[in-house]
């Protein structure tokens, strides 16, 4: 094993300089969500923000060729689910988030679902994992949602204690109106 000083002195590799980023991507879903939420307006909004005593569950049905890929997943309490917002059509650069005074906000500074690439990301409690069927708290997932990927939630690197909530943070009581402390 090399001492750390020698490892740090290796020159950078520049193999990425020769690769041209693709203009388009093709994705193949790894599964589908089976949820009690059939209608997006009936699904809860930002469900992780408030505790629910009887949260609905959903099943993530994975392709059969992924049965071995779920090995060791059951020992995690939470997962990141990356999915395609399949019911969305179109997007706008400015949106008016509900319940926020109607102020237009830049789309990328919100969690609005209508995005240039309708990709969703949710941290979900993993209740059970049976090879190609995962049971999770349903959150706001809609039935039939295509699943793109799953990753374990790792508190030691996914939680950022110093993070702030940007324009969603309430102003300090002593700060002038509109000024955030």
Legacy VTK file of the C-alpha trace (Angstrom):
# vtk DataFile Version 3.0
C-alpha trace
ASCII
DATASET POLYDATA
POINTS 181 float
0.000 0.000 0.000
1.307 3.430 -0.953
1.613 6.242 1.558
-1.107 8.918 1.080
1.439 11.457 -0.212
2.242 9.315 -3.252
-1.422 8.732 -4.101
-2.130 12.464 -4.074
0.775 13.272 -6.383
-0.510 11.194 -9.315
-1.412 13.330 -12.321
-5.087 13.769 -13.161
-6.466 11.583 -15.907
-8.038 13.474 -18.769
-9.924 10.646 -20.475
-13.216 12.509 -20.007
-11.976 15.315 -22.263
-12.357 13.030 -25.293
-15.982 12.097 -24.548
-18.748 14.205 -26.097
-21.848 14.416 -23.866
-24.904 12.893 -25.561
-27.601 15.219 -26.883
-30.297 12.711 -25.872
-30.559 9.908 -23.348
-32.571 6.705 -23.451
-33.788 5.283 -20.176
-35.345 1.913 -19.500
-37.512 1.693 -16.383
-36.430 -0.886 -13.828
-39.930 -1.251 -12.431
-43.280 0.357 -11.721
-45.019 1.745 -8.630
-48.280 0.189 -7.450
-49.867 2.778 -5.182
-53.297 3.542 -3.730
-52.889 7.075 -5.127
-54.502 7.056 -8.584
-55.068 10.810 -8.971
-52.287 13.374 -8.475
-54.529 15.966 -6.843
-55.574 13.455 -4.170
-51.980 12.454 -3.330
-50.372 14.162 -0.317
-48.022 17.109 -0.991
-44.468 16.827 0.363
-45.551 13.938 2.616
-42.224 13.592 4.435
-42.679 17.002 6.044
-45.479 15.956 8.383
-45.848 12.703 10.297
-48.833 10.578 9.316
-50.127 8.010 11.804
-51.367 5.595 9.116
-49.299 6.278 6.013
-50.402 4.375 2.920
-48.021 1.821 1.485
-47.002 1.232 -2.102
-45.280 -1.648 -3.847
-42.414 -1.161 -6.241
-42.534 -4.030 -8.726
-39.090 -4.513 -10.267
-38.149 -6.340 -13.444
-37.370 -10.037 -12.895
-33.751 -9.599 -14.013
-33.174 -7.370 -10.955
-33.971 -10.007 -8.315
-30.311 -10.326 -7.281
-29.824 -6.545 -7.373
-31.973 -6.130 -4.251
-29.695 -8.353 -2.154
-28.736 -6.520 1.070
-31.277 -3.726 0.448
-33.646 -4.950 3.195
-31.183 -3.919 5.920
-31.664 -0.221 5.050
-34.498 1.734 6.665
-34.920 4.188 3.762
-34.253 4.374 0.042
-33.985 7.060 -2.606
-36.426 6.397 -5.413
-35.740 8.011 -8.789
-38.750 7.914 -11.075
-40.377 9.360 -14.202
-43.302 11.762 -13.692
-45.234 10.049 -16.466
-48.435 12.121 -16.284
-46.757 15.497 -16.727
-46.826 17.362 -20.018
-44.865 20.541 -20.609
-43.147 22.901 -18.216
-42.605 26.615 -17.536
-39.474 28.388 -16.301
-41.532 30.245 -13.641
-44.095 28.576 -11.372
-46.347 29.644 -8.500
-45.978 27.082 -5.701
-49.283 26.496 -3.887
-49.776 28.153 -0.514
-46.804 30.488 -0.944
-48.505 33.804 -1.717
-48.568 33.387 -5.481
-45.059 34.808 -6.016
-43.555 33.390 -9.236
-40.449 31.329 -8.516
-37.827 29.886 -10.815
-38.755 26.293 -11.580
-35.357 24.966 -10.506
-35.791 26.641 -7.093
-38.979 24.626 -6.481
-40.143 21.047 -6.301
-42.822 21.601 -8.916
-43.355 18.363 -10.852
-43.597 19.914 -14.344
-39.924 19.981 -15.337
-37.894 19.918 -18.574
-37.052 16.285 -17.752
-39.869 15.021 -15.518
-37.675 13.141 -13.063
-38.835 12.671 -9.477
-36.770 11.928 -6.391
-38.199 10.729 -3.082
-36.681 9.460 0.148
-38.994 6.659 1.275
-39.180 4.377 4.284
-38.499 0.818 3.159
-40.914 -1.508 4.926
-40.057 -4.793 3.195
-37.922 -6.123 0.367
-38.807 -9.418 -1.291
-36.498 -9.732 -4.304
-38.526 -7.961 -7.018
-41.159 -6.394 -4.741
-40.353 -3.562 -2.375
-42.946 -2.241 0.064
-42.514 1.432 0.932
-44.494 4.208 2.516
-46.386 5.517 -0.497
-45.561 9.193 -0.030
-46.988 11.025 -3.027
-46.224 8.280 -5.558
-48.899 7.622 -8.157
-49.923 4.202 -9.378
-48.177 3.267 -12.625
-45.169 5.547 -12.076
-42.096 4.178 -13.923
-39.096 3.619 -11.627
-35.677 4.604 -13.007
-33.385 3.696 -10.103
-33.174 2.936 -6.387
-30.332 3.792 -4.031
-29.997 3.309 -0.280
-30.447 6.389 1.888
-27.246 6.907 3.911
-27.724 9.313 6.847
-23.995 9.953 7.268
-23.679 11.429 3.784
-27.263 12.241 2.647
-28.238 14.435 5.611
-26.768 17.938 5.568
-27.297 19.569 8.956
-26.144 23.020 7.792
-28.533 23.152 4.808
-31.082 25.957 4.644
-34.472 26.115 2.952
-33.748 29.054 0.641
-36.792 31.201 -0.113
-38.966 28.766 1.884
-37.280 29.666 5.174
-39.464 31.928 7.287
-37.809 35.297 7.957
-36.429 35.945 11.408
-38.939 37.826 13.618
-36.389 40.632 14.123
-35.451 40.934 10.424
-37.143 43.531 8.186
-39.898 42.151 5.916
-38.458 39.963 3.178
-34.925 39.852 4.652
-33.691 36.437 5.728
-31.269 36.035 8.561
LINES 1 182
181 0 1 2 3 4 5 6 7 8 9 10 11 12 13 14 15 16 17 18 19 20 21 22 23 24 25 26 27 28 29 30 31 32 33 34 35 36 37 38 39 40 41 42 43 44 45 46 47 48 49 50 51 52 53 54 55 56 57 58 59 60 61 62 63 64 65 66 67 68 69 70 71 72 73 74 75 76 77 78 79 80 81 82 83 84 85 86 87 88 89 90 91 92 93 94 95 96 97 98 99 100 101 102 103 104 105 106 107 108 109 110 111 112 113 114 115 116 117 118 119 120 121 122 123 124 125 126 127 128 129 130 131 132 133 134 135 136 137 138 139 140 141 142 143 144 145 146 147 148 149 150 151 152 153 154 155 156 157 158 159 160 161 162 163 164 165 166 167 168 169 170 171 172 173 174 175 176 177 178 179 180
